[in-house]
């Protein structure tokens, strides 16, 4: 009770990084069977939805329903496996909600959150977060391949923010040094990066950042997981930059309070699709998160803000929605996408869209199934890449891009081709189409490319058509992110590189940290940040 009423207690963090491991014991099996019974009501309905007649797996009693593990060849009924993922997400949410309800009775005036894990996809964060007051997550950029690449944590920030209707969030654990348990993972980062990464979180909608941890532990598993201070408590270089940031944030409060990220573009992330691709990943080279990044990174390179949407969210605020590999679709989602395009939105679909219904059953319509009218094209043939080479050729033949992973061979009905395949028996067939539908447009991309230029040209054309101002093309390793307040933009220029960088912004800005005017061409020192607003 003393803690409940203490003025220094703002709220509670429930548990720690919920989501795994999956549970396969007898209690979980009984709970899954009960969940299935509540969802389907009758065994006939379940057997029909899952297609259990295949291989003679029809269930005659609820207790016969297995868990998807320890089967021949480690393959499972895809419908059962998808519902098990839904059950696992539901059970995790139910456990969090159980704890939240206790705390709301004991301390109703205190906020409740949970520290989540960014791009991890074992649970549907958009459902989990209906039971907490604000999102918090654990940001560890040093797990990325390059410290100069900001796209990984940037997308994770935006997905976390999007998982609760774009509400501002918090970083519960911000990287403060090297991670490691039995060995150190990665190499040490320049001290300035620990400040840059924290400012990146703020730029993407964090209203609070808590470094993990204050002092490195002398005991237990995480003796190698560095805090701001090492075990000897010496005020090292990491301490100095965190101390600097603490003083700076105090200056920024009046400018940032009430501001948020506002984006004209959204990336649609489907938890059911993510789970379905774990169950049946198409080909070895397929990576759903890479699909997200190909489009996200291209918009961000042009300094265009991107939100992350979940299927139940409102699509209306956006001019462009990109829905990569929208494998699993149901009728309500098709209706929402159709309304979005009819009202003037621009929708980007990519290969293997519209293949499955909500039960993970393949459609009996020509692909892309219930999305074919929107796409204005049908797919009667496709080619998984194994060892062949393929390319995307623009119609005038001037530009060619390598293609990889998968090739949907598009037959336009009402769409027009924008690019064709260049090799193989389907050379000359459409790889990329555009369909005008209602007041809007649908782009279908039947493959993917390792070429950044392909995506740069694509998003540039989309932005111009949607009348979205193209931002300044940025030097590699430099990010421009914005928050808005009462129509005024607050710009964050972040330099993740060891070199000074210059970004031409076209007009002078006021440096909110230094309290002085910056010229139209802003110079950013190595591993540094500038926070700007109009004078």
C-alpha positions in Angstrom: 0.0 0.0 0.0 2.9 2.4 0.8 4.2 1.8 -2.7 0.8 2.3 -4.3 0.4 5.7 -2.8 4.0 6.9 -3.1 4.2 10.1 -5.2 7.3 8.8 -7.0 5.5 5.8 -8.4 4.0 6.8 -11.8 3.0 3.3 -12.8 3.8 -0.4 -13.2 5.8 -2.5 -15.7 4.1 -5.9 -15.8 6.3 -8.9 -16.2 9.2 -9.0 -18.7 9.3 -9.5 -22.5 6.3 -11.7 -22.8 6.0 -13.8 -26.0 7.9 -17.1 -25.8 8.6 -19.9 -25.5 5.6 -21.7 -27.0 3.9 -24.1 -24.6 3.3 -27.8 -25.5 2.4 -29.4 -22.2 -0.8 -31.1 -21.3 -2.3 -28.0 -19.6 -1.7 -26.0 -22.7 -3.2 -28.7 -24.9 -6.3 -28.7 -22.8 -6.5 -24.9 -22.9 -6.0 -24.9 -26.7 -8.8 -27.4 -27.1 -11.1 -25.2 -24.9 -10.1 -22.2 -27.0 -11.0 -24.1 -30.2 -14.4 -25.1 -28.8 -15.2 -21.5 -27.9 -14.2 -20.3 -31.3 -15.9 -23.0 -33.5 -18.7 -24.2 -31.3 -19.0 -27.5 -33.1 -16.5 -30.0 -34.3 -18.2 -30.0 -37.7 -17.4 -26.3 -38.0 -13.8 -26.8 -37.0 -13.3 -29.8 -39.3 -14.7 -27.8 -42.2 -12.6 -24.7 -41.5 -9.3 -26.7 -41.1 -10.0 -29.1 -43.9 -9.3 -32.1 -41.7 -10.7 -34.5 -44.2 -7.3 -34.3 -45.9 -5.1 -37.2 -44.8 -8.1 -38.5 -42.7 -7.5 -36.2 -39.8 -11.2 -35.5 -38.9 -11.7 -34.9 -35.2 -14.5 -36.8 -33.5 -13.9 -35.3 -30.0 -12.4 -32.0 -28.8 -9.8 -34.0 -26.8 -8.3 -35.4 -30.0 -7.0 -32.0 -31.1 -3.2 -32.0 -30.9 -0.7 -29.3 -30.5 1.5 -28.6 -33.5 4.7 -30.2 -32.5 6.5 -33.6 -32.7 4.9 -34.6 -36.0 6.3 -36.5 -38.9 8.6 -34.2 -40.8 7.8 -31.4 -38.4 4.9 -30.4 -40.7 1.4 -29.6 -39.4 -2.1 -28.8 -40.6 -1.5 -25.2 -41.6 -5.0 -24.2 -40.3 -4.4 -25.8 -36.9 -0.9 -24.3 -36.7 -2.3 -20.8 -37.4 -5.0 -21.1 -34.8 -2.4 -22.4 -32.3 -0.4 -19.1 -32.9 -3.6 -17.2 -32.3 -4.2 -19.2 -29.1 -0.6 -18.5 -27.9 -1.1 -14.8 -28.5 -4.5 -14.9 -26.7 -3.1 -16.8 -23.7 -0.2 -14.4 -23.4 -2.6 -11.4 -23.5 -4.9 -13.2 -21.0 -2.0 -13.6 -18.6 -1.0 -9.9 -18.9 -4.6 -8.8 -18.5 -4.9 -11.0 -15.3 -2.0 -9.0 -13.8 -3.3 -5.7 -15.0 -6.7 -6.2 -13.5 -5.1 -6.8 -10.1 -3.1 -3.6 -10.3 -6.1 -1.6 -11.4 -8.0 -2.7 -8.3 -5.1 -1.9 -6.0 -3.8 1.3 -7.6 -6.4 2.6 -10.1 -4.6 5.9 -10.6 -1.3 4.4 -11.8 -0.4 3.7 -15.4 0.3 0.2 -16.6 2.7 -0.9 -19.3 4.9 -3.9 -20.4 8.3 -4.0 -22.0 7.9 -5.5 -25.5 10.4 -6.6 -28.1 10.0 -4.5 -31.3 9.9 -6.8 -34.4 9.3 -10.0 -32.5 6.2 -11.6 -33.8 5.1 -14.5 -31.5 2.2 -12.4 -30.2 0.0 -9.8 -31.7 1.1 -6.6 -29.9 -1.9 -4.7 -31.2 -4.2 -7.0 -29.2 -1.9 -7.3 -26.2 -1.7 -3.5 -25.9 -5.4 -3.0 -25.4 -4.9 -4.0 -21.8 -2.1 -1.4 -21.0 -2.1 2.4 -20.9 0.9 3.0 -23.1 3.5 0.9 -25.0 7.1 0.4 -23.8 9.7 -1.7 -25.5 13.4 -2.7 -25.2 15.6 -1.1 -27.8 19.0 -2.8 -28.5 20.4 -1.3 -31.8 23.7 -3.2 -31.3 22.1 -6.4 -32.5 22.0 -4.9 -36.0 24.5 -5.6 -38.7 25.9 -2.1 -38.9 25.8 0.7 -36.3 25.6 3.2 -39.1 22.3 1.7 -40.3 19.3 3.2 -38.5 16.5 1.4 -40.3 16.2 -1.6 -38.0 15.4 0.3 -34.8 13.5 2.9 -36.7 11.0 0.4 -38.1 10.7 -1.3 -34.7 10.0 2.1 -33.0 7.2 2.7 -35.6 5.7 -0.7 -35.2 5.7 -0.4 -31.4 4.0 3.0 -31.7 1.6 1.7 -34.2 0.6 -1.2 -32.0 -1.4 1.2 -29.9 -3.0 3.4 -32.5 0.1 5.6 -33.0 0.1 6.7 -29.4 3.4 8.0 -28.1 5.4 5.3 -26.3 8.4 4.8 -24.0 11.7 2.9 -24.2 11.8 0.8 -21.1 15.3 -0.6 -21.9 17.6 1.6 -24.0 21.0 0.1 -24.9 23.7 1.5 -22.6 26.7 -0.7 -23.6 27.8 -4.0 -24.9 25.2 -6.9 -24.5 26.3 -10.4 -23.6 25.6 -13.4 -21.4 28.3 -16.1 -21.6 30.1 -14.1 -24.4 30.0 -10.5 -25.5 27.7 -10.0 -28.5 29.1 -7.6 -31.0 31.8 -4.9 -30.8 31.7 -1.7 -28.7 29.9 1.3 -30.1 31.3 4.9 -30.1 30.0 6.6 -26.9 28.1 9.2 -28.8 25.9 6.6 -30.4 24.2 5.8 -27.1 22.9 9.4 -27.2 22.0 9.3 -30.9 20.0 6.0 -30.4 18.1 7.5 -27.5 17.3 10.6 -29.6 16.2 8.4 -32.4 13.6 6.8 -30.1 12.3 10.3 -29.1 12.2 11.3 -32.8 10.0 8.2 -33.5 7.5 9.0 -30.7 9.1 8.0 -27.4 8.1 10.4 -24.5 10.5 8.6 -22.1 13.8 6.7 -22.4 15.1 4.5 -19.6 18.7 3.2 -20.1 19.3 -0.4 -19.2 21.1 -0.5 -16.8 22.6 2.1 -14.4 25.6 -0.1 -13.3 26.8 -3.4 -14.8 25.9 -6.4 -12.5 28.6 -8.1 -10.6 26.4 -11.2 -10.2 24.4 -13.6 -12.3 23.9 -14.2 -16.0 24.3 -10.6 -17.1 27.8 -9.8 -15.8 28.7 -9.1 -19.5 25.6 -6.9 -20.1 27.0 -3.4 -19.7 25.1 -0.6 -18.0 26.0 3.1 -18.2 28.7 2.4 -15.6 30.8 -0.7 -15.4 31.2 -2.6 -12.1 33.8 -0.2 -10.9 31.4 2.8 -11.1 34.0 4.9 -12.9 32.3 7.9 -14.8 33.3 6.6 -18.2 32.5 8.1 -21.7 29.1 6.5 -21.8 28.2 8.1 -18.5 29.3 11.5 -19.9 27.1 11.4 -23.0 24.1 10.2 -20.9 24.7 13.0 -18.5 24.9 15.4 -21.4 21.6 14.1 -22.7 19.8 14.5 -19.4 20.6 18.2 -19.4 19.5 18.5 -23.0 16.2 16.8 -22.6 15.3 19.2 -19.8 15.5 22.0 -22.4 13.4 20.2 -25.0 10.5 19.4 -22.8 8.4 22.5 -23.6 8.9 21.9 -27.3 8.2 18.1 -27.4 5.3 18.0 -24.9 2.2 17.3 -26.9 4.0 16.5 -30.1 3.7 13.3 -32.1 4.7 11.6 -35.3 2.4 12.4 -38.3 2.9 10.2 -41.4 1.3 10.3 -44.9 2.4 6.7 -45.6 1.6 3.5 -43.7 3.0 -0.1 -43.8 0.3 -2.7 -43.1 1.5 -5.5 -40.9 -0.7 -8.6 -40.6 0.0 -10.8 -37.5 -1.8 -13.7 -39.2 0.3 -13.4 -42.3 3.5 -13.3 -40.2 2.5 -16.5 -38.4 1.4 -18.2 -41.7 4.8 -17.5 -43.2 6.5 -19.1 -40.2 4.3 -22.2 -40.8 4.9 -22.3 -44.6 7.8 -19.9 -45.5 7.5 -20.4 -49.3 11.2 -20.7 -50.1 14.3 -20.6 -48.1 15.2 -17.1 -49.1 11.8 -15.5 -48.2 11.9 -13.1 -45.3 8.7 -11.1 -44.4 10.6 -8.6 -42.3 12.9 -7.9 -45.2 9.8 -7.3 -47.4 8.7 -4.7 -44.8 12.2 -3.1 -44.8 12.5 -2.8 -48.6 9.6 -0.4 -48.7 10.0 1.2 -45.4 13.7 2.0 -45.9 13.0 3.5 -49.4 10.5 6.0 -47.9 12.8 6.8 -45.0 15.8 7.4 -47.3 13.6 10.2 -48.7 12.8 11.5 -45.2 9.1 10.5 -45.5 7.6 9.4 -42.2 6.0 6.0 -42.1 3.4 4.6 -39.6 2.8 0.9 -39.1 -0.9 -0.2 -39.3 -2.6 -3.4 -38.1 -5.7 -4.7 -40.0 -8.1 -3.3 -37.4 -6.7 0.3 -37.5 -8.2 3.2 -39.4 -6.8 3.5 -42.9 -8.3 6.9 -43.7 -5.5 9.2 -42.5 -3.0 7.9 -45.1 -2.3 8.7 -48.7 -0.3 5.5 -49.4 -0.5 2.1 -47.8 2.0 -0.6 -48.5 0.9 -4.2 -47.7 3.9 -6.5 -48.5 3.0 -10.1 -49.2 -0.5 -9.9 -47.7 -0.7 -13.7 -47.6 -3.7 -14.1 -45.2 -6.8 -11.9 -45.9 -10.4 -12.0 -44.6 -13.5 -10.3 -46.0 -13.4 -7.3 -43.6 -9.8 -6.5 -44.6 -10.6 -6.8 -48.3 -13.5 -4.4 -47.7 -11.3 -1.9 -45.9 -8.7 -1.9 -48.6 -11.3 -1.6 -51.3 -12.8 1.5 -49.5 -9.4 3.0 -49.0 -8.6 2.8 -52.7 -12.0 3.9 -53.9 -11.7 7.0 -51.8 -8.4 7.9 -53.5 -5.8 6.0 -51.6 -2.8 4.4 -53.2 -2.2 0.7 -52.3 0.9 -1.3 -52.9 0.5 -5.1 -53.0 3.4 -7.5 -53.5 3.9 -11.1 -54.4 1.9 -13.9 -52.6 -0.9 -11.6 -51.6 -4.5 -12.9 -51.3 -3.4 -16.5 -51.2 -5.0 -17.7 -48.0 -8.3 -17.0 -46.1 -8.5 -16.4 -42.3 -8.2 -20.2 -41.7 -5.0 -20.5 -43.6 -6.8 -22.2 -46.5 -5.8 -21.5 -50.1 -8.4 -19.6 -52.1 -10.2 -21.3 -55.0 -10.2 -18.0 -56.9 -7.4 -17.0 -59.4 -4.7 -15.3 -57.5 -4.5 -12.8 -55.9 -7.8 -14.2 -54.8 -10.2 -11.7 -53.3 -7.7 -8.9 -54.1 -7.7 -9.5 -57.9 -10.3 -6.9 -58.7 -8.3 -4.3 -56.8 -5.1 -5.4 -58.5 -6.6 -5.5 -62.0 -4.5 -8.6 -62.8 -4.6 -12.3 -62.3 -1.8 -14.8 -61.7 -2.1 -18.2 -63.4 1.6 -19.0 -63.1 4.4 -18.3 -60.6 8.0 -19.3 -60.2 9.8 -19.8 -56.9 13.5 -18.8 -57.3 15.8 -21.7 -56.7 18.9 -21.2 -58.7 17.8 -19.2 -61.7 18.5 -15.6 -62.5 15.7 -13.1 -63.3 15.4 -9.4 -63.8 12.8 -6.6 -63.9 12.8 -4.6 -67.1 11.1 -1.2 -67.4 8.9 -1.0 -70.4 11.3 1.2 -72.4 14.1 -1.1 -71.6 16.3 1.7 -70.2 16.6 0.3 -66.7 16.9 -3.3 -65.5 17.0 -4.5 -62.0 17.9 -7.9 -60.6 15.0 -9.9 -59.2 15.0 -12.6 -56.5 13.0 -15.0 -54.2 9.6 -15.2 -56.1 8.1 -14.3 -59.4 4.4 -13.9 -59.8 3.6 -13.9 -63.5 1.0 -11.2 -63.9 -1.8 -11.2 -66.6 -3.4 -7.7 -66.5 -7.1 -7.5 -66.8 -7.8 -3.8 -66.1 -4.3 -2.9 -65.0 -1.5 -1.7 -67.2 2.0 -3.2 -67.0 4.8 -0.9 -65.7 7.7 -3.5 -66.0 8.2 -7.0 -67.3 10.3 -10.0 -66.6 13.5 -10.1 -68.7 14.4 -13.8 -68.6 13.0 -17.3 -68.9 10.0 -18.7 -70.6 7.9 -15.8 -69.2 10.2 -13.0 -70.4 8.0 -10.1 -71.6 5.3 -11.0 -69.1 4.3 -8.3 -66.5 6.2 -8.2 -63.2 4.8 -4.9 -62.1 1.3 -3.4 -62.8 -0.8 -0.4 -62.0 -4.5 -0.4 -61.8 -6.8 2.6 -61.4 -9.7 1.7 -59.2 -12.3 4.2 -58.0 -10.4 7.4 -57.2 -7.3 5.5 -56.3 -4.6 3.3 -57.6 -3.2 -0.2 -56.9 0.4 -1.2 -57.6 1.1 -4.9 -57.7 4.7 -6.0 -57.6 5.2 -9.7 -58.4 8.8 -10.0 -57.1 11.4 -8.3 -55.1 14.8 -6.8 -56.0 18.0 -6.3 -54.1 18.4 -3.0 -56.0 17.8 0.1 -53.8 17.3 2.1 -57.0 14.2 0.1 -57.9 12.5 1.0 -54.6 13.8 4.6 -54.7 12.2 5.1 -58.1 9.0 3.4 -57.0 8.4 5.4 -53.9 9.4 8.6 -55.7 6.7 8.1 -58.2 4.2 7.1 -55.6 5.0 10.2 -53.5 4.7 12.6 -56.5 1.3 11.0 -57.5 0.0 11.4 -53.9 1.4 14.9 -53.7 3.6 14.0 -50.8 6.6 16.4 -50.7 9.8 14.4 -51.3 12.3 15.1 -48.5 16.0 15.8 -48.9 17.9 12.7 -50.1 20.1 12.1 -47.2 23.7 11.0 -46.9 24.2 7.3 -46.0 24.1 6.9 -42.2 22.1 10.1 -41.6 18.4 10.1 -40.6 15.9 12.9 -40.7 12.8 12.2 -38.5 10.1 14.6 -37.4 7.5 15.1 -34.8 4.7 17.7 -35.1 2.9 20.0 -32.7 0.1 22.3 -33.7 1.1 22.0 -37.4 4.8 22.9 -36.6 7.5 20.4 -37.3 10.4 19.5 -35.0 13.2 18.0 -37.0 15.7 15.5 -35.7 18.9 15.1 -37.7 20.9 12.1 -36.5 24.4 11.2 -37.7 25.2 7.5 -37.1 28.6 7.7 -38.8 32.1 8.5 -37.8 32.3 11.4 -40.4 30.9 14.9 -40.2 27.9 15.2 -42.6 26.1 18.1 -44.3 22.4 18.1 -45.0 20.9 20.9 -47.1 17.5 21.8 -45.8 16.8 24.8 -48.1 16.3 27.3 -45.3 17.7 28.2 -41.9 16.3 26.5 -38.8 16.7 27.1 -35.0 18.8 24.6 -33.1 16.8 23.8 -30.0 19.7 22.3 -28.2 22.2 25.1 -28.8 19.7 28.0 -28.9 21.0 29.4 -32.1 20.2 29.5 -35.8 21.5 26.9 -38.1 22.3 27.7 -41.8 20.3 26.2 -44.6 23.0 23.5 -45.0 23.3 21.9 -41.6 26.5 20.4 -40.6 26.4 17.5 -38.1 29.5 16.3 -36.3 30.2 12.5 -36.1 27.9 10.6 -33.8 25.8 13.7 -33.1 22.3 15.0 -33.1 20.6 18.3 -34.0 17.0 19.1 -33.0 15.6 21.9 -35.2 12.5 24.0 -35.6 11.5 26.9 -37.7 12.7 30.3 -36.2 
